[in-house]
Amino acid sequence: MSQSKWPELEQKLFLRTFNRLPVTLVRGKGAWVWDDQGRKYLDFVGGWAVNSLGHCHPVVVKALEKQAKTLIQASNQFYTIPQIELAQLLIEHSCLNRVFFCNSGAEANEGAVKLARRFGKLRLKGAYEVITAYSSFHGRTLAMTAATGQSKFQEPYIPLPDGFINVEYNNIEAIKQATTAKTCAVVLEPIQGEGGVNVPNDDYLRNVQHWCREKGILFILDEVQTGIARTGTLFAYEQYGVEPDIMTLAKGLGSGVPIGAFLAKEDVSVFSPGEHGSTFGGNPLVCAAACAVVRYIVGHNIPAQVKRVGDYFLTQLKSLQQQFDFLKHIRGRGLLIAVEFNQDIAEKLVLACLSRGLLVNKVKPNALRFMPPLIITEKEVDRAISILEDTLKEIRNPKH
Ligand SMILES: Cc1ncc(COP(=O)(O)O)c(C=O)c1O
């Protein structure tokens, strides 16, 4: 499909970790991206649930330009202002009291688990085990591979770091059974993103929180994908009536600028100086951008917009379901949505949508996921639905 010279070059130069689609992206604006052949695509992948304000949003560009001319990097040995302002914003708008900045989701989760282990050592007689869920995804470091309850990520790297117990998601009894005197925390995604957009029962997280409080262990939410308005509230925990002891963030926080963070309640914030750190974490450049993102999202009530447009998107998808009986299941909240088919046609659909100018993600062999920028309009949703409809018709009635 592509006339581009870049894919061939990439094949020669890189370790083989990514199965890339045959498109070389060179430019983006809002919910749209362009490839090096001048073709335009509506982006419902959004940098993998990252471009919260879309591509090259003016407030992000302006913040980066200004900060790039002022101070790009300084050691965390010194105070810098953008990271303190970002900390203030996140703490003001969440139930947590203290923050640590890093560079990615995996690092945020590593830090959260280190904090939980520190807590275990100091307050729980050395408890260190962490319970996580099957079908979860927490990142690619060795410890987060052990935390991620999917054997396809774990098997190539066995033996993995000790101290992670994977149990069934959306099953409080499984957590109760796995809890022992060695347990220091439970780590869960409020909605499992990479696992296929799995939305738990309404009372699941409340029951987990209740169990954690009863046992004195930490309740940690990985909001790397669900946080920063993705599901229609600034943080997904707000919709479930819970307050985590620790929450991790990344992805949408910088709208494309790499940043991660973990936040903790005061009584859990047990690190002493030197026990954790990062060279780039909290860097002035990325924090200035993230400040602009969070101010915009809060100031323009983007969570309410996400709920409205997300609900509209769900309704339109449900009307597609009337037409296509092989579209089995639609699930999600806000602008994190998946559709599941009764056949493994996701790969085919991704390529067919691509050729019609729509980027979507295959989250499972039989399921597509949509995670567009949070600023998409109903009109853009209509465009995506119309491309999907044409694509599904083609799959149903293939041309010979
Ligand atoms: C819930 C969740 N946690 C952690 C991560 C890992 O984030 P990163 O790729 O920035 O390390 C991801 C990435 O998809 C994620 O969805």
The ligand as a Tripos MOL2 file, in Angstrom:
@<TRIPOS>MOLECULE
LIG
   16    16     1     0     0
SMALL
NO_CHARGES

@<TRIPOS>ATOM
      1 C1         -3.1950    0.4200   32.3100 C.3       1 LIG1
      2 C2         -1.7940    0.5650   31.7970 C.ar      1 LIG1
      3 N1         -0.7670    0.5690   32.6700 N.ar      1 LIG1
      4 C3          0.4990    0.7080   32.2560 C.ar      1 LIG1
      5 C4          0.8070    0.8390   30.9240 C.ar      1 LIG1
      6 C5          2.2450    0.9670   30.4930 C.3       1 LIG1
      7 O1          2.4900    2.2820   30.1120 O.3       1 LIG1
      8 P1          3.8320    2.6420   29.3110 P.3       1 LIG1
      9 O2          3.7250    1.9980   27.9780 O.co2     1 LIG1
     10 O3          3.8040    4.1610   29.2510 O.co2     1 LIG1
     11 O4          4.9790    2.1450   30.1160 O.co2     1 LIG1
     12 C6         -0.2180    0.8260   29.9770 C.ar      1 LIG1
     13 C7          0.0780    0.9240   28.5320 C.2       1 LIG1
     14 O5         -0.7010    0.6360   27.6670 O.2       1 LIG1
     15 C8         -1.5520    0.6940   30.4210 C.ar      1 LIG1
     16 O6         -2.5810    0.6650   29.5650 O.3       1 LIG1
@<TRIPOS>BOND
     1     1     2 1
     2     2     3 ar
     3     2    15 ar
     4     3     4 ar
     5     4     5 ar
     6     5     6 1
     7     5    12 ar
     8     6     7 1
     9     7     8 1
    10     8     9 2
    11     8    10 1
    12     8    11 1
    13    12    13 1
    14    12    15 ar
    15    13    14 2
    16    15    16 1
@<TRIPOS>SUBSTRUCTURE
     1 LIG1         1 GROUP 0 **** ****
